[in-house]
Amino acid sequence: MERAEIPPLKEPKSAARIQYEMVIDKPYVYTSDDVLYASNGKRKGMSREQFFSKGQPCFRGSPLPKRYGWGVHCNHEGRIALYAVESDEYRRLVEDASLVQRKAMRSKRG
């Protein structure tokens, strides 16, 4: 993907749109668990405990990195930020050998 896309705005909001709105203007405020719960569990009326009582995929399974071209950076406190794949900051993070790089999860088995 050459450019990041903003998830479309529709009602009800998609999980991708909720995640995008939470993180884009508030980098390093929320953990991935905070964002996953708000976008999947809370909107389905589940408590946080109910939602996480079953295994949940990590943020690498989010549509933001998989479909929409957003890089996700996690700081030392476990809080996340989004970077557009075409941005200078994204390139800087990709070239930083001290960071662990992980790809988004695939949608289908290969």
C-alpha positions as CSV (number, residue, x, y, z in Angstrom):
1,M,0.0,0.0,0.0
2,E,1.4,3.4,-1.0
3,R,-0.9,5.7,1.0
4,A,-2.9,5.4,4.1
5,E,-6.6,5.8,3.9
6,I,-9.0,7.1,6.5
7,P,-11.7,4.5,7.2
8,P,-15.0,5.6,5.8
9,L,-17.5,7.4,8.0
10,K,-20.8,5.5,8.2
11,E,-23.4,4.7,10.8
12,P,-23.0,2.7,12.8
13,K,-19.2,3.4,12.9
14,S,-17.0,0.5,11.9
15,A,-14.4,-0.9,14.2
16,A,-11.7,0.6,12.0
17,R,-13.3,4.1,12.2
18,I,-13.7,3.9,16.0
19,Q,-10.0,2.9,16.3
20,Y,-8.9,5.6,13.9
21,E,-10.8,8.3,15.7
22,M,-9.5,7.2,19.1
23,V,-5.8,7.1,18.2
24,I,-5.2,9.6,15.4
25,D,-5.6,12.8,17.5
26,K,-4.4,11.3,20.7
27,P,-1.2,9.4,20.1
28,Y,0.3,7.4,23.0
29,V,-2.8,7.9,25.1
30,Y,-4.5,4.5,24.7
31,T,-3.2,1.0,24.9
32,S,-4.1,-1.4,22.1
33,D,-6.4,-3.2,24.6
34,D,-8.2,0.1,25.3
35,V,-8.8,0.6,21.6
36,L,-9.7,-3.0,20.8
37,Y,-12.3,-3.0,23.7
38,A,-13.8,0.3,22.7
39,S,-14.1,-0.7,19.0
40,N,-15.3,-4.3,19.5
41,G,-16.5,-5.1,23.0
42,K,-18.0,-1.9,24.4
43,R,-20.0,-1.2,21.3
44,K,-21.5,-4.7,21.6
45,G,-22.5,-4.0,25.2
46,M,-19.8,-6.3,26.8
47,S,-17.9,-5.5,29.9
48,R,-14.2,-5.3,29.6
49,E,-13.9,-8.5,31.6
50,Q,-16.3,-10.3,29.4
51,F,-14.5,-9.1,26.3
52,F,-11.1,-10.2,27.4
53,S,-12.2,-13.5,29.0
54,K,-12.0,-15.0,25.5
55,G,-8.8,-14.7,23.5
56,Q,-8.7,-11.6,21.4
57,P,-6.4,-11.0,18.4
58,C,-3.7,-8.3,19.0
59,F,-3.8,-5.0,17.2
60,R,-1.9,-6.5,14.3
61,G,-5.3,-7.9,13.3
62,S,-6.9,-4.5,13.1
63,P,-8.1,-3.3,9.7
64,L,-6.0,-0.1,10.2
65,P,-2.6,-1.7,9.4
66,K,-4.1,-4.6,7.3
67,R,-6.5,-2.7,5.0
68,Y,-6.0,1.1,5.4
69,G,-2.2,1.5,5.4
70,W,-1.5,2.7,8.9
71,G,1.6,1.8,10.8
72,V,1.2,1.3,14.5
73,H,3.9,2.2,17.0
74,C,3.8,1.1,20.6
75,N,5.8,3.2,23.1
76,H,7.6,1.9,26.3
77,E,4.4,2.3,28.3
78,G,2.4,0.1,25.8
79,R,0.5,3.0,24.4
80,I,-0.1,3.3,20.6
81,A,0.1,5.9,17.8
82,L,-0.7,5.7,14.1
83,Y,1.5,6.8,11.3
84,A,0.6,6.9,7.6
85,V,2.7,4.5,5.5
86,E,3.8,7.4,3.3
87,S,4.9,9.7,6.2
88,D,8.4,10.7,7.1
89,E,7.9,9.5,10.7
90,Y,6.7,6.0,9.5
91,R,9.9,5.7,7.4
92,R,12.0,6.8,10.3
93,L,10.5,4.2,12.5
94,V,10.9,1.5,9.9
95,E,14.6,2.3,9.5
96,D,15.2,2.3,13.2
97,A,17.0,-1.0,13.8
98,S,16.5,-0.8,17.6
99,L,12.7,-1.3,17.1
100,V,11.1,-4.7,16.7
101,Q,9.2,-4.7,13.4
102,R,6.1,-6.8,13.0
103,K,3.8,-7.0,10.0
104,A,0.0,-6.9,10.2
105,M,-1.6,-10.3,10.4
106,R,-2.9,-11.9,7.3
107,S,-6.6,-12.2,6.7
108,K,-6.3,-15.7,5.2
109,R,-4.1,-18.7,5.8
110,G,-1.3,-19.0,3.2
